[in-house]
Amino acid sequence: MLVTVTTDEVTQVRELGGTSNYVSHNPLEAHVGLGSTAVASVTVRWPDGTTTTLDAVEADQLLTISQP
């Protein structure tokens, strides 16, 4: 899945796959630093091509986004 976080100043993209490595597993989480920005838009593109978009997401929080 592809997570895109957009602010007025920058767009950041994280690819999350949940694939396994030797004696480990890549996490299905992304940490995004927003600097001094207080609000962002978050878009998740799911493996089946559908998208989930959250607008005006406030900084400094943990979000759990599930595919509908």
All heavy atoms as a GROMACS GRO file, in nm:
protein
  501
    1MET      N    1   0.084  -0.117   0.000
    1MET     CA    2   0.000   0.000   0.000
    1MET      C    3   0.088   0.123   0.000
    1MET      O    4   0.205   0.117   0.040
    1MET     CB    5  -0.096  -0.005   0.116
    1MET     CG    6  -0.045   0.046   0.248
    1MET     SD    7  -0.158   0.022   0.385
    1MET     CE    8  -0.136  -0.151   0.412
    2LEU      N    9   0.034   0.231  -0.045
    2LEU     CA   10   0.108   0.356  -0.058
    2LEU      C   11   0.041   0.461   0.029
    2LEU      O   12  -0.080   0.484   0.016
    2LEU     CB   13   0.106   0.399  -0.204
    2LEU     CG   14   0.213   0.494  -0.251
    2LEU    CD1   15   0.350   0.432  -0.237
    2LEU    CD2   16   0.188   0.530  -0.396
    3VAL      N   17   0.115   0.523   0.119
    3VAL     CA   18   0.062   0.628   0.206
    3VAL      C   19   0.124   0.760   0.162
    3VAL      O   20   0.247   0.773   0.155
    3VAL     CB   21   0.097   0.600   0.354
    3VAL    CG1   22   0.045   0.712   0.442
    3VAL    CG2   23   0.041   0.466   0.398
    4THR      N   24   0.039   0.858   0.132
    4THR     CA   25   0.085   0.990   0.090
    4THR      C   26   0.034   1.093   0.190
    4THR      O   27  -0.086   1.098   0.218
    4THR     CB   28   0.031   1.025  -0.051
    4THR    OG1   29   0.068   0.921  -0.141
    4THR    CG2   30   0.086   1.157  -0.099
    5VAL      N   31   0.126   1.173   0.244
    5VAL     CA   32   0.091   1.278   0.340
    5VAL      C   33   0.129   1.411   0.277
    5VAL      O   34   0.245   1.432   0.239
    5VAL     CB   35   0.164   1.258   0.474
    5VAL    CG1   36   0.130   1.370   0.570
    5VAL    CG2   37   0.130   1.122   0.534
    6THR      N   38   0.031   1.501   0.266
    6THR     CA   39   0.052   1.628   0.198
    6THR      C   40   0.021   1.744   0.291
    6THR      O   41  -0.084   1.745   0.358
    6THR     CB   42  -0.039   1.637   0.074
    6THR    OG1   43  -0.016   1.523  -0.009
    6THR    CG2   44  -0.011   1.763  -0.006
    7THR      N   45   0.112   1.841   0.296
    7THR     CA   46   0.089   1.966   0.368
    7THR      C   47   0.103   2.079   0.267
    7THR      O   48   0.126   2.056   0.149
    7THR     CB   49   0.193   1.986   0.480
    7THR    OG1   50   0.322   2.005   0.422
    7THR    CG2   51   0.196   1.866   0.574
    8ASP      N   52   0.090   2.203   0.314
    8ASP     CA   53   0.109   2.318   0.225
    8ASP      C   54   0.251   2.326   0.174
    8ASP      O   55   0.277   2.384   0.070
    8ASP     CB   56   0.074   2.448   0.299
    8ASP     CG   57  -0.075   2.460   0.326
    8ASP    OD1   58  -0.154   2.396   0.254
    8ASP    OD2   59  -0.112   2.534   0.419
    9GLU      N   60   0.345   2.267   0.248
    9GLU     CA   61   0.486   2.282   0.215
    9GLU      C   62   0.549   2.161   0.145
    9GLU      O   63   0.642   2.177   0.067
    9GLU     CB   64   0.565   2.310   0.343
    9GLU     CG   65   0.520   2.437   0.413
    9GLU     CD   66   0.587   2.456   0.548
    9GLU    OE1   67   0.676   2.376   0.583
    9GLU    OE2   68   0.547   2.550   0.617
   10VAL      N   69   0.500   2.039   0.173
   10VAL     CA   70   0.570   1.920   0.124
   10VAL      C   71   0.474   1.802   0.110
   10VAL      O   72   0.370   1.797   0.175
   10VAL     CB   73   0.686   1.884   0.220
   10VAL    CG1   74   0.636   1.835   0.353
   10VAL    CG2   75   0.780   1.784   0.158
   11THR      N   76   0.510   1.708   0.022
   11THR     CA   77   0.438   1.582   0.009
   11THR      C   78   0.537   1.470   0.039
   11THR      O   79   0.646   1.467  -0.016
   11THR     CB   80   0.381   1.564  -0.133
   11THR    OG1   81   0.285   1.666  -0.156
   11THR    CG2   82   0.314   1.428  -0.149
   12GLN      N   83   0.497   1.379   0.129
   12GLN     CA   84   0.581   1.265   0.164
   12GLN      C   85   0.508   1.137   0.129
   12GLN      O   86   0.387   1.126   0.150
   12GLN     CB   87   0.613   1.266   0.314
   12GLN     CG   88   0.688   1.391   0.358
   12GLN     CD   89   0.719   1.386   0.504
   12GLN    OE1   90   0.776   1.288   0.554
   12GLN    NE2   91   0.682   1.490   0.577
   13VAL      N   92   0.581   1.038   0.076
   13VAL     CA   93   0.521   0.912   0.034
   13VAL      C   94   0.594   0.798   0.104
   13VAL      O   95   0.717   0.796   0.111
   13VAL     CB   96   0.531   0.894  -0.119
   13VAL    CG1   97   0.472   0.760  -0.162
   13VAL    CG2   98   0.463   1.009  -0.191
   14ARG      N   99   0.516   0.704   0.158
   14ARG     CA  100   0.572   0.585   0.221
   14ARG      C  101   0.507   0.463   0.157
   14ARG      O  102   0.384   0.459   0.142
   14ARG     CB  103   0.544   0.581   0.371
   14ARG     CG  104   0.595   0.700   0.450
   14ARG     CD  105   0.745   0.696   0.465
   14ARG     NE  106   0.793   0.797   0.556
   14ARG     CZ  107   0.821   0.922   0.523
   14ARG    NH1  108   0.804   0.963   0.400
   14ARG    NH2  109   0.867   1.007   0.613
   15GLU      N  110   0.587   0.364   0.121
   15GLU     CA  111   0.534   0.239   0.067
   15GLU      C  112   0.541   0.133   0.176
   15GLU      O  113   0.647   0.109   0.233
   15GLU     CB  114   0.613   0.193  -0.055
   15GLU     CG  115   0.555   0.071  -0.121
   15GLU     CD  116   0.625   0.035  -0.250
   15GLU    OE1  117   0.727   0.098  -0.284
   15GLU    OE2  118   0.578  -0.058  -0.316
   16LEU      N  119   0.427   0.072   0.207
   16LEU     CA  120   0.420  -0.029   0.311
   16LEU      C  121   0.376  -0.160   0.247
   16LEU      O  122   0.277  -0.166   0.178
   16LEU     CB  123   0.317   0.012   0.418
   16LEU     CG  124   0.339   0.149   0.481
   16LEU    CD1  125   0.226   0.181   0.576
   16LEU    CD2  126   0.472   0.154   0.552
   17GLY      N  127   0.453  -0.264   0.272
   17GLY     CA  128   0.422  -0.390   0.207
   17GLY      C  129   0.394  -0.505   0.301
   17GLY      O  130   0.333  -0.603   0.264
   18GLY      N  131   0.443  -0.496   0.424
   18GLY     CA  132   0.423  -0.605   0.517
   18GLY      C  133   0.496  -0.733   0.478
   18GLY      O  134   0.459  -0.841   0.520
   19THR      N  135   0.600  -0.719   0.397
   19THR     CA  136   0.675  -0.837   0.354
   19THR      C  137   0.767  -0.886   0.465
   19THR      O  138   0.800  -0.812   0.556
   19THR     CB  139   0.759  -0.804   0.229
   19THR    OG1  140   0.845  -0.695   0.259
   19THR    CG2  141   0.670  -0.768   0.112
   20SER      N  142   0.807  -1.009   0.455
   20SER     CA  143   0.894  -1.068   0.556
   20SER      C  144   1.040  -1.067   0.510
   20SER      O  145   1.068  -1.080   0.391
   20SER     CB  146   0.852  -1.211   0.585
   20SER     OG  147   0.725  -1.214   0.643
   21ASN      N  148   1.128  -1.052   0.604
   21ASN     CA  149   1.272  -1.064   0.582
   21ASN      C  150   1.322  -1.174   0.673
   21ASN      O  151   1.251  -1.223   0.760
   21ASN     CB  152   1.343  -0.932   0.616
   21ASN     CG  153   1.312  -0.824   0.516
   21ASN    OD1  154   1.309  -0.848   0.397
   21ASN    ND2  155   1.287  -0.704   0.565
   22TYR      N  156   1.445  -1.211   0.658
   22TYR     CA  157   1.505  -1.313   0.742
   22TYR      C  158   1.498  -1.269   0.888
   22TYR      O  159   1.552  -1.166   0.926
   22TYR     CB  160   1.649  -1.339   0.700
   22TYR     CG  161   1.718  -1.442   0.784
   22TYR    CD1  162   1.684  -1.577   0.773
   22TYR    CD2  163   1.815  -1.406   0.874
   22TYR    CE1  164   1.746  -1.672   0.851
   22TYR    CE2  165   1.878  -1.500   0.952
   22TYR     CZ  166   1.843  -1.632   0.940
   22TYR     OH  167   1.904  -1.728   1.018
   23VAL      N  168   1.430  -1.344   0.972
   23VAL     CA  169   1.416  -1.322   1.115
   23VAL      C  170   1.354  -1.186   1.147
   23VAL      O  171   1.380  -1.127   1.251
   23VAL     CB  172   1.550  -1.338   1.188
   23VAL    CG1  173   1.530  -1.344   1.339
   23VAL    CG2  174   1.624  -1.462   1.143
   24SER      N  175   1.274  -1.132   1.057
   24SER     CA  176   1.206  -1.005   1.086
   24SER      C  177   1.086  -0.989   0.994
   24SER      O  178   1.061  -1.070   0.907
   24SER     CB  179   1.302  -0.888   1.069
   24SER     OG  180   1.336  -0.872   0.932
   25HIS      N  181   1.014  -0.881   1.016
   25HIS     CA  182   0.897  -0.850   0.935
   25HIS      C  183   0.890  -0.699   0.921
   25HIS      O  184   0.907  -0.626   1.018
   25HIS     CB  185   0.771  -0.904   1.005
   25HIS     CG  186   0.648  -0.891   0.923
   25HIS    ND1  187   0.574  -0.776   0.920
   25HIS    CD2  188   0.586  -0.978   0.842
   25HIS    CE1  189   0.470  -0.794   0.839
   25HIS    NE2  190   0.475  -0.917   0.791
   26ASN      N  191   0.867  -0.651   0.800
   26ASN     CA  192   0.853  -0.507   0.780
   26ASN      C  193   0.720  -0.462   0.839
   26ASN      O  194   0.616  -0.519   0.806
   26ASN     CB  195   0.860  -0.472   0.631
   26ASN     CG  196   0.996  -0.499   0.573
   26ASN    OD1  197   1.096  -0.496   0.643
   26ASN    ND2  198   1.000  -0.526   0.444
   27PRO      N  199   0.720  -0.360   0.923
   27PRO     CA  200   0.596  -0.318   0.989
   27PRO      C  201   0.499  -0.252   0.892
   27PRO      O  202   0.538  -0.194   0.792
   27PRO     CB  203   0.646  -0.218   1.094
   27PRO     CG  204   0.774  -0.166   1.040
   27PRO     CD  205   0.834  -0.278   0.961
   28LEU      N  206   0.371  -0.260   0.925
   28LEU     CA  207   0.268  -0.192   0.847
   28LEU      C  208   0.235  -0.059   0.913
   28LEU      O  209   0.120  -0.031   0.945
   28LEU     CB  210   0.143  -0.280   0.836
   28LEU     CG  211   0.156  -0.400   0.743
   28LEU    CD1  212   0.032  -0.487   0.751
   28LEU    CD2  213   0.179  -0.354   0.600
   29GLU      N  214   0.337   0.019   0.935
   29GLU     CA  215   0.318   0.151   0.994
   29GLU      C  216   0.417   0.248   0.932
   29GLU      O  217   0.523   0.209   0.885
   29GLU     CB  218   0.335   0.148   1.146
   29GLU     CG  219   0.472   0.101   1.189
   29GLU     CD  220   0.484   0.084   1.339
   29GLU    OE1  221   0.390   0.036   1.402
   29GLU    OE2  222   0.592   0.120   1.392
   30ALA      N  223   0.377   0.374   0.930
   30ALA     CA  224   0.463   0.479   0.876
   30ALA      C  225   0.469   0.593   0.974
   30ALA      O  226   0.367   0.634   1.031
   30ALA     CB  227   0.408   0.529   0.742
   31HIS      N  228   0.589   0.645   0.996
   31HIS     CA  229   0.608   0.763   1.079
   31HIS      C  230   0.642   0.878   0.986
   31HIS      O  231   0.733   0.868   0.904
   31HIS     CB  232   0.722   0.741   1.180
   31HIS     CG  233   0.745   0.860   1.266
   31HIS    ND1  234   0.842   0.953   1.237
   31HIS    CD2  235   0.682   0.902   1.378
   31HIS    CE1  236   0.839   1.049   1.329
   31HIS    NE2  237   0.743   1.019   1.415
   32VAL      N  238   0.566   0.988   0.998
   32VAL     CA  239   0.586   1.102   0.909
   32VAL      C  240   0.607   1.227   0.994
   32VAL      O  241   0.525   1.258   1.080
   32VAL     CB  242   0.464   1.122   0.818
   32VAL    CG1  243   0.484   1.240   0.727
   32VAL    CG2  244   0.437   0.996   0.737
   33GLY      N  245   0.718   1.295   0.972
   33GLY     CA  246   0.745   1.420   1.043
   33GLY      C  247   0.688   1.538   0.967
   33GLY      O  248   0.712   1.553   0.847
   34LEU      N  249   0.612   1.622   1.036
   34LEU     CA  250   0.550   1.738   0.972
   34LEU      C  251   0.619   1.870   1.005
   34LEU      O  252   0.578   1.974   0.955
   34LEU     CB  253   0.402   1.748   1.011
   34LEU     CG  254   0.314   1.629   0.973
   34LEU    CD1  255   0.172   1.655   1.021
   34LEU    CD2  256   0.318   1.605   0.824
   35GLY      N  257   0.722   1.865   1.089
   35GLY     CA  258   0.789   1.989   1.127
   35GLY      C  259   0.694   2.080   1.203
   35GLY      O  260   0.625   2.037   1.293
   36SER      N  261   0.685   2.206   1.162
   36SER     CA  262   0.598   2.301   1.231
   36SER      C  263   0.456   2.303   1.175
   36SER      O  264   0.371   2.375   1.225
   36SER     CB  265   0.658   2.442   1.221
   36SER     OG  266   0.665   2.480   1.084
   37THR      N  267   0.430   2.222   1.074
   37THR     CA  268   0.297   2.216   1.014
   37THR      C  269   0.199   2.150   1.110
   37THR      O  270   0.230   2.049   1.173
   37THR     CB  271   0.300   2.138   0.882
   37THR    OG1  272   0.395   2.199   0.796
   37THR    CG2  273   0.164   2.136   0.816
   38ALA      N  274   0.079   2.206   1.122
   38ALA     CA  275  -0.019   2.156   1.218
   38ALA      C  276  -0.124   2.064   1.156
   38ALA      O  277  -0.190   1.989   1.227
   38ALA     CB  278  -0.089   2.273   1.287
   39VAL      N  279  -0.141   2.071   1.024
   39VAL     CA  280  -0.247   1.993   0.959
   39VAL      C  281  -0.195   1.932   0.829
   39VAL      O  282  -0.112   1.991   0.761
   39VAL     CB  283  -0.367   2.081   0.922
   39VAL    CG1  284  -0.495   1.999   0.921
   39VAL    CG2  285  -0.385   2.199   1.010
   40ALA      N  286  -0.246   1.813   0.796
   40ALA     CA  287  -0.204   1.745   0.673
   40ALA      C  288  -0.322   1.669   0.614
   40ALA      O  289  -0.422   1.645   0.680
   40ALA     CB  290  -0.090   1.648   0.702
   41SER      N  291  -0.306   1.629   0.489
   41SER     CA  292  -0.400   1.540   0.422
   41SER      C  293  -0.331   1.406   0.406
   41SER      O  294  -0.214   1.399   0.368
   41SER     CB  295  -0.436   1.598   0.285
   41SER     OG  296  -0.513   1.506   0.211
   42VAL      N  297  -0.403   1.298   0.438
   42VAL     CA  298  -0.345   1.163   0.431
   42VAL      C  299  -0.426   1.080   0.332
   42VAL      O  300  -0.549   1.072   0.343
   42VAL     CB  301  -0.348   1.093   0.569
   42VAL    CG1  302  -0.292   0.953   0.560
   42VAL    CG2  303  -0.273   1.176   0.672
   43THR      N  304  -0.357   1.020   0.235
   43THR     CA  305  -0.422   0.933   0.137
   43THR      C  306  -0.355   0.797   0.140
   43THR      O  307  -0.232   0.788   0.136
   43THR     CB  308  -0.414   0.991  -0.005
   43THR    OG1  309  -0.476   1.120  -0.006
   43THR    CG2  310  -0.484   0.901  -0.106
   44VAL      N  311  -0.436   0.691   0.149
   44VAL     CA  312  -0.385   0.554   0.145
   44VAL      C  313  -0.437   0.489   0.017
   44VAL      O  314  -0.558   0.488  -0.007
   44VAL     CB  315  -0.432   0.473   0.268
   44VAL    CG1  316  -0.381   0.330   0.259
   44VAL    CG2  317  -0.387   0.538   0.396
   45ARG      N  318  -0.345   0.439  -0.066
   45ARG     CA  319  -0.385   0.361  -0.184
   45ARG      C  320  -0.364   0.215  -0.148
   45ARG      O  321  -0.252   0.171  -0.126
   45ARG     CB  322  -0.303   0.398  -0.306
   45ARG     CG  323  -0.341   0.312  -0.428
   45ARG     CD  324  -0.278   0.359  -0.555
   45ARG     NE  325  -0.322   0.491  -0.594
   45ARG     CZ  326  -0.434   0.514  -0.666
   45ARG    NH1  327  -0.510   0.415  -0.702
   45ARG    NH2  328  -0.467   0.636  -0.697
   46TRP      N  329  -0.476   0.142  -0.141
   46TRP     CA  330  -0.475   0.002  -0.101
   46TRP      C  331  -0.431  -0.087  -0.216
   46TRP      O  332  -0.438  -0.046  -0.332
   46TRP     CB  333  -0.614  -0.037  -0.051
   46TRP     CG  334  -0.658   0.046   0.065
   46TRP    CD1  335  -0.742   0.154   0.061
   46TRP    CD2  336  -0.618   0.034   0.201
   46TRP    NE1  337  -0.757   0.208   0.187
   46TRP    CE2  338  -0.682   0.136   0.275
   46TRP    CE3  339  -0.535  -0.055   0.268
   46TRP    CZ2  340  -0.666   0.151   0.412
   46TRP    CZ3  341  -0.518  -0.039   0.405
   46TRP    CH2  342  -0.583   0.062   0.476
   47PRO      N  343  -0.387  -0.208  -0.187
   47PRO     CA  344  -0.339  -0.299  -0.292
   47PRO      C  345  -0.442  -0.326  -0.404
   47PRO      O  346  -0.404  -0.351  -0.517
   47PRO     CB  347  -0.306  -0.428  -0.217
   47PRO     CG  348  -0.272  -0.382  -0.080
   47PRO     CD  349  -0.363  -0.266  -0.054
   48ASP      N  350  -0.572  -0.317  -0.373
   48ASP     CA  351  -0.672  -0.342  -0.476
   48ASP      C  352  -0.704  -0.218  -0.560
   48ASP      O  353  -0.790  -0.221  -0.646
   48ASP     CB  354  -0.801  -0.399  -0.415
   48ASP     CG  355  -0.875  -0.300  -0.325
   48ASP    OD1  356  -0.829  -0.184  -0.309
   48ASP    OD2  357  -0.981  -0.337  -0.271
   49GLY      N  358  -0.633  -0.106  -0.534
   49GLY     CA  359  -0.650   0.015  -0.613
   49GLY      C  360  -0.744   0.118  -0.553
   49GLY      O  361  -0.749   0.232  -0.599
   50THR      N  362  -0.821   0.081  -0.450
   50THR     CA  363  -0.909   0.178  -0.386
   50THR      C  364  -0.826   0.273  -0.299
   50THR      O  365  -0.712   0.244  -0.263
   50THR     CB  366  -1.016   0.108  -0.299
   50THR    OG1  367  -0.950   0.032  -0.197
   50THR    CG2  368  -1.104   0.018  -0.382
   51THR      N  369  -0.884   0.388  -0.268
   51THR     CA  370  -0.813   0.486  -0.184
   51THR      C  371  -0.901   0.530  -0.067
   51THR      O  372  -1.023   0.530  -0.075
   51THR     CB  373  -0.772   0.611  -0.265
   51THR    OG1  374  -0.889   0.672  -0.319
   51THR    CG2  375  -0.676   0.578  -0.376
   52THR      N  376  -0.833   0.567   0.039
   52THR     CA  377  -0.896   0.628   0.156
   52THR      C  378  -0.824   0.760   0.178
   52THR      O  379  -0.702   0.764   0.186
   52THR     CB  380  -0.880   0.539   0.281
   52THR    OG1  381  -0.940   0.412   0.256
   52THR    CG2  382  -0.944   0.603   0.403
   53THR      N  383  -0.901   0.871   0.188
   53THR     CA  384  -0.841   1.003   0.208
   53THR      C  385  -0.897   1.066   0.334
   53THR      O  386  -1.019   1.066   0.355
   53THR     CB  387  -0.868   1.094   0.087
   53THR    OG1  388  -0.814   1.033  -0.030
   53THR    CG2  389  -0.805   1.231   0.106
   54LEU      N  390  -0.808   1.118   0.417
   54LEU     CA  391  -0.845   1.193   0.536
   54LEU      C  392  -0.792   1.335   0.520
   54LEU      O  393  -0.671   1.354   0.500
   54LEU     CB  394  -0.784   1.129   0.661
   54LEU     CG  395  -0.818   0.982   0.685
   54LEU    CD1  396  -0.736   0.929   0.802
   54LEU    CD2  397  -0.965   0.966   0.713
   55ASP      N  398  -0.880   1.434   0.525
   55ASP     CA  399  -0.840   1.574   0.511
   55ASP      C  400  -0.835   1.642   0.646
   55ASP      O  401  -0.905   1.602   0.740
   55ASP     CB  402  -0.938   1.649   0.420
   55ASP     CG  403  -0.932   1.600   0.277
   55ASP    OD1  404  -0.820   1.585   0.225
   55ASP    OD2  405  -1.038   1.577   0.218
   56ALA      N  406  -0.752   1.743   0.657
   56ALA     CA  407  -0.738   1.825   0.778
   56ALA      C  408  -0.707   1.739   0.901
   56ALA      O  409  -0.768   1.754   1.006
   56ALA     CB  410  -0.863   1.909   0.800
   57VAL      N  411  -0.610   1.650   0.886
   57VAL     CA  412  -0.565   1.566   0.998
   57VAL      C  413  -0.466   1.647   1.081
   57VAL      O  414  -0.368   1.699   1.029
   57VAL     CB  415  -0.498   1.437   0.945
   57VAL    CG1  416  -0.442   1.355   1.060
   57VAL    CG2  417  -0.595   1.356   0.862
   58GLU      N  418  -0.494   1.658   1.210
   58GLU     CA  419  -0.406   1.735   1.298
   58GLU      C  420  -0.279   1.656   1.327
   58GLU      O  421  -0.280   1.533   1.332
   58GLU     CB  422  -0.478   1.770   1.428
   58GLU     CG  423  -0.593   1.865   1.405
   58GLU     CD  424  -0.658   1.909   1.535
   58GLU    OE1  425  -0.590   1.902   1.641
   58GLU    OE2  426  -0.774   1.949   1.531
   59ALA      N  427  -0.170   1.727   1.348
   59ALA     CA  428  -0.039   1.667   1.378
   59ALA      C  429  -0.038   1.608   1.519
   59ALA      O  430  -0.131   1.629   1.597
   59ALA     CB  431   0.070   1.772   1.364
   60ASP      N  432   0.070   1.536   1.549
   60ASP     CA  433   0.095   1.480   1.682
   60ASP      C  434  -0.012   1.382   1.728
   60ASP      O  435  -0.065   1.391   1.838
   60ASP     CB  436   0.110   1.592   1.786
   60ASP     CG  437   0.229   1.681   1.759
   60ASP    OD1  438   0.331   1.629   1.711
   60ASP    OD2  439   0.219   1.802   1.784
   61GLN      N  440  -0.041   1.286   1.642
   61GLN     CA  441  -0.135   1.181   1.682
   61GLN      C  442  -0.104   1.052   1.608
   61GLN      O  443  -0.033   1.051   1.509
   61GLN     CB  444  -0.279   1.224   1.657
   61GLN     CG  445  -0.315   1.246   1.512
   61GLN     CD  446  -0.463   1.276   1.495
   61GLN    OE1  447  -0.548   1.205   1.548
   61GLN    NE2  448  -0.493   1.382   1.424
   62LEU      N  449  -0.156   0.944   1.660
   62LEU     CA  450  -0.143   0.813   1.599
   62LEU      C  451  -0.275   0.781   1.532
   62LEU      O  452  -0.381   0.786   1.595
   62LEU     CB  453  -0.111   0.707   1.705
   62LEU     CG  454  -0.111   0.563   1.659
   62LEU    CD1  455   0.008   0.539   1.564
   62LEU    CD2  456  -0.103   0.470   1.778
   63LEU      N  457  -0.270   0.749   1.403
   63LEU     CA  458  -0.391   0.714   1.330
   63LEU      C  459  -0.389   0.566   1.296
   63LEU      O  460  -0.285   0.512   1.260
   63LEU     CB  461  -0.398   0.790   1.196
   63LEU     CG  462  -0.409   0.941   1.201
   63LEU    CD1  463  -0.404   0.996   1.060
   63LEU    CD2  464  -0.537   0.983   1.269
   64THR      N  465  -0.503   0.502   1.305
   64THR     CA  466  -0.520   0.367   1.257
   64THR      C  467  -0.622   0.374   1.144
   64THR      O  468  -0.734   0.415   1.165
   64THR     CB  469  -0.572   0.273   1.367
   64THR    OG1  470  -0.477   0.272   1.475
   64THR    CG2  471  -0.589   0.132   1.314
   65ILE      N  472  -0.576   0.340   1.023
   65ILE     CA  473  -0.663   0.349   0.906
   65ILE      C  474  -0.684   0.208   0.853
   65ILE      O  475  -0.589   0.138   0.823
   65ILE     CB  476  -0.600   0.438   0.798
   65ILE    CG1  477  -0.569   0.576   0.856
   65ILE    CG2  478  -0.691   0.448   0.676
   65ILE    CD1  479  -0.490   0.667   0.763
   66SER      N  480  -0.810   0.169   0.843
   66SER     CA  481  -0.845   0.036   0.794
   66SER      C  482  -0.916   0.049   0.660
   66SER      O  483  -0.989   0.144   0.636
   66SER     CB  484  -0.938  -0.035   0.892
   66SER     OG  485  -0.875  -0.048   1.017
   67GLN      N  486  -0.896  -0.052   0.576
   67GLN     CA  487  -0.963  -0.053   0.448
   67GLN      C  488  -1.110  -0.083   0.468
   67GLN      O  489  -1.145  -0.178   0.537
   67GLN     CB  490  -0.899  -0.157   0.355
   67GLN     CG  491  -0.954  -0.153   0.215
   67GLN     CD  492  -0.879  -0.248   0.123
   67GLN    OE1  493  -0.806  -0.336   0.168
   67GLN    NE2  494  -0.896  -0.229  -0.006
   68PRO      N  495  -1.198   0.000   0.409
   68PRO     CA  496  -1.343  -0.023   0.428
   68PRO      C  497  -1.389  -0.150   0.357
   68PRO      O  498  -1.329  -0.203   0.272
   68PRO     CB  499  -1.407   0.099   0.365
   68PRO     CG  500  -1.302   0.171   0.290
   68PRO     CD  501  -1.169   0.115   0.332
   0.00000   0.00000   0.00000
